[in-house]
Amino acid sequence: MVPKNFKDFLTIGLCLQTGPESFKVLIGPFTLVTLEEIQASKSSTFLYKSEFWDFLKTGNSKAQNFVYRPREAFDLNREEIIWLLENQSAKTAPFQWQYPEEEDFKLQFEWSQNLFKKGVVKKTVPVICQASVTSIDEAAQAQILLNLMKQKNFGWTYAYFENGTGMIGHTPELLLEWQQGHKAKTVALAGTLPNTGAAKSEILADAKIRQEHDFVIDDLQEKLKPFSPVIGETEALELRHLLHLQTPFSVAVKNISEFLDCTLRLHPTAAMGVYPYQPEVLKEMSRFKLQSQRGLFAAPLGIVAADRAQVVVPIRGLTFDRTGSKIYSGCGVTAESQYQSELKELENKRNSVKKMLGLTND
């Protein structure tokens, strides 16, 4: 790859971390492919992309509706991407953050509590958004991604660009990962505390957080029944600024067709949607203003090939278009949730994103 190719990536392309120092870069334009084309292309890598609410739309019952062929694909390491980004980046303008859109979040919270009282569901994930009018051009895209590339944290750095719109972030959440000859892997990830000295023991003992996490485990176990899931031990996941509870799963996936089927079954997990899984409740949820506008936030994003695939949940990032940029964040809400505590958790998540991406004005 030469810098000219990378300039094309900043116009329309995907960058996804596949290992501690390895990344896959796909350059568009992207064209829809069939399952047969994926299976026949032994050496090709494809883009998997959907918007969060696409699963509710008629006709989207097949995962290949979300798989696209790139114009070019490259395997790069961290040092190579840093070098390419340094040839493209420029200092970003200071971000002037508006007050978070709390009113719509409050409506989602109250709606959730009403459903809990009626016994309809036990957990929901309302979202909030903080916006900035700061525009993101291709040089700024490169600079923000460069800020991420210079850090080594648990999780997966991702970036998707499409003609002035896109998202950049670093997610701790894997939806599904598979390599032929091996079991596929996913993880239940739910429950959050700030990463302080005592938080590791606190998060494991907190009854509300454990309940929220157990709902996600139960949801995954139910959705993955056809793939004989094996559940690992729950432990605390320590990130730079936050702590989460995580529980690993392994599932019996034999080929790319089963991987795509499994991916469709998983989204949205209880970590991002509702528990128990109920399409009618999710339809109601999708009508809230911020829910309807979330687009790619927390929607499946990844790479697939005939013999391997990796799809992540793109959270902890910045979304943008030509009018400005936004940070979306969500929180798991149960009947025991306290409104102000959830707002504080959401603030902690936004602040962690701003620090990771270099978006603070400090």
N, C-alpha and C positions, 0 to 999 in steps of 0.2 A: 504494500500500500504506500502511496505517495501522498503528500499534503493535498493535492488536488482531489484525490478520492475522498479524503477526510472532509474537505469542504462540502462535497456532495452529501456526506453523512449528516452534516449539520443542517442541511436543507430537508432531507427526508431519510431517516435511518434509525436503527436501533443499536444500542450498546448494552450488553448484558454480561455481568460477571458470572463466570462459570466455575471458577476456582479461586483460591487465595490470590494468585497473581495472573490469572488467565481471563480473557474476555472474548466474546464473540461480537463482531461488528457487522451488521447487515446494512446495505445501502439500497434504497429504493430508486425508482418507483416499485411498488409491490403489487403483484397480481394474484388473485384468488386461485387456489389449486384444489384438485380433487384428492381424495384418499388414495386412489390408484396411482396418481402422480407421485405422492409422497412415498408410497411403498416401492415404487419403481426406481426412485432417485436415491441410490445407495449412498452417494457422496454429497448430496445437497443438504443445505440447512434452510429451514423456512421460518418465517415469523408467525407467532401465535399472538393475536391481538383481538380484544373485544372491549366494548364499553360495559360498564358495570351492570346495567339493566338489560342488556341484549338478550339474556336468557328468558326474559318474559315475553319477548316478541315472537309472534307466530312464524314458524319456518326456521327457527334457530335451534332445532333439536339435534343437529349434527355438528360435531366439533369442527369438521373441515370447513364449515362456513366462516371460520375465524383464522384459517391458515393461508399464508401468502408467500409467494415466491419473490425473493429479492433480486435486484439486478446483479449485485455482487455480495460476497460474504468473505470475511477475513477472521482469522484467529490471531489475536494480539496479546502481548503481555502488558503489565502495568507500565513499565518503563517506556515501551513503544507508544502507548496511548498518551502518556504524559508529554513525551517529546512532540507528538503531533498536535496536541492541544496547545502547547506553548507557542506553536507557530500560528495559532488562530486566535488566541484569547486576548482580551483587553480588560482593563479594570471595569467592573460593573458600577453603575450609578448607585448612590445610596438608596436603600429601600425605605419608603415612607409607608408604614403599615397602618391601615385603618383599623377601627375597633372591630373585633370579631362579630359575626352575624349571630348574636345570641338569641334574638327573638325567635328565629326559626328553629334553633336548637331546643329552646324551651318548649315549643309546640310538640316537637318530636318526643321530648322527655315526658311531657304530660300524657301524650297519646300512649306511650309505652306503659306508664304506670296504670292507666285505665285498662289496658289489655291484661296486665298482671292481675288486677283486682277481679277481672272477669274469668281468669283462668285460661285465657286464650293462648298465651305464650308465656315463657319464663325468662326470656332474655331478648333484648334488641340492641342494635348498634346505631344510635343517632350520630349525626355528623355535624360539625361546625366548620366555618370557613373564615379565614382572615385574608384580606385582599390588599394589594398594593397596585398603584397606577404605574409603577416602574415598568417600562417596556423591556423585553428580552429579545435582543437581536442575536445573530449567530455568534458574534464575538462574545457576548455575555453568556450564551449557552456554553461555549467552550470554557469560559472562565469558571463558571459554576461547576461544571463537570470536572475541571482540573482541580478545584478545591477538594472535591470528593476523592479523586484518584490519589491525592497525596496523603490520604488517611488509610489506615488498615484496621477496619472494624469487622466484627462478626456480621455476616449478611451478604447481600448482593446489591452492588451498585447497578443502577439502570438509567437509561436515557432513551426517550423516543421523541423524534422530531418530525414534523410534517408541515412544511411550508408556513413557518411562523407560529405554529402551535406545538404543544408537546408537554413533556414532563421530565424532571430530573430528580433522582433521589437515591436513597440507600435503604433497602427494606430488610427487616429481620425475618420476614414471613415467606416461607416456601409453600407453594400450593402443591406441586408434585414434581418429582425428579426421577428419571428412569434411564437405565442403560441395558441393552439386550443381554440376557443371561443373568441378570440380577433382579432382585425385587425393587419395586418402585418405593420411594420414600416421600412421606409428608410429615407434617408436625402440627399438633394443636398448640397454638400460641395465644394466650389470653391472660389478662391480669397484669396490671402495671403499677409500679411505684418508682419514685425518683431513686437514683442510685446513690444512696447515702450509706454510711458505715453500718448501720443496723438493719438495712432494708432486706438483706438476703434472708435473714431468719424471719423477719416480719412477713414477707410475701408468702413464705411457705406455711405460715401459721394463720394468715388472715382468712376468716371463714367466708367473707363475701367474695374475695378474690378466688379462693379455691372453688366455690360454687360456680362462679362465672367460668372458670377454666374447665370444670367437670362437664358443663353443658357443651362446650366445644368438643371435648373428648367423646361424649355420647353422640353428638351430631356426626362426627367423622366415622365413628364405629358403625352407625346405622347406614350412612351413605356408601361405605366401603364394603358392606357385607358380601357382595358378589366377588370380591377380590381377596377374601380370607385375610383380613387385617390382623397384624400382630402389634400389640401396644407395648411400648417401653415405659421406663420410669419417669415420673414427673420430677422436674428439677427447676431451679432458678436459672434463667438466662441473664447474664450480666452484660449489658451494653455500656457504652461510655457514659451516657447520661441517664439511662432508664434500666429498670429490671422488669422481666416478664417471667411468667410460668410457661414452661414448654414440656410437651410430651411427644416423643417420636412415634411414628407409625411406619410399618413396612407392609406392602401389599403385593399380591401376586399378579403382576402384569407381564404378559408374554410378548406383546408386539405393539407397534405404534397405534394400531386401531384400538386396542384395549386402553392404551394410555390416554388417547383422546376421549374415549368414553368415560374413563375415570375422572378426567379433568372436568368434563361437563357435569358429572354427578356432584363433584365437590363444591363448585361455585354456586352461590356464595356460602361459605362455611358459617357456622354460628359465630365465629370470630368477626364476621363482617355483616351478617344478615340478622336472622331471627332464629330462636330455638323454642319449641321444635320447628323444623322447616315447614313453612306453610306458604305456598305461592300467593294465596289471596291476601294474606297479611303483608307479604312483600310488595304486592301491587299497591296496597294502601300506602306503605312506606315510601314507595317511589314517587308519590305525588307531592311530598313535601318539597318546598322550593330548593333547598340545598341538596337533597337527595336527587332530585331530577336533574340538577346541574353538574353532578359529580363526574360524569363522563368516564375517563380512564382511571380515575382514582380507585384503587383497590380492585380493579378488574384484572382478570388473568392476562399476563404478558410474558412472553417467553420465546423459546426456540424449539423447533421439533425437527427430527430427521427420522429416517427409516429405522435406525437402531438406537437412538437415544433422544431424550427430550428433557427440557427443564422449563417449568412455568412458575413464576413468582407472583406474589401479591404486591403491586407497587403502592406501598404506603410510605410515610416519612419522606415526602418529597414536595417539590414545587411544580404546579401546573401553570401553564401560561398560554396566552394567545396575543394577538396584536393590540389588545386594549389594556393589558396588564398581566399580573400574576396573582396566584392564590396558593395558600397552604390549607389543605383539607386535613382534618383529623377526626377520628371517631373514638367512641368509648363504649365498652360493654355495660349495659344497664340492666339491672335486675330489680325486683321489688324492694330490696334493701338499699338501693343506691340513694345517695344524698346529692341533691342538685349541685350545691356549691363544691362538693368534693369532685364531682365529675368535671365541672368547669376547670378546676385546678389541674386535674389529670390532662385535660385537653391542652391547657396552657403549657404544661411541661412537655408534651409531645411537640407542640409548635416550636417551642424554644430549642428543643433538641435538633429539629430540622434546620432552623436558622443557623445554629452553631455549625452543624455538619456542612452546610452548603456555603458558609461564609456570608450569610445575608444579614448579619447583625451590623449595626453602625458603631460598635465599640472600637 
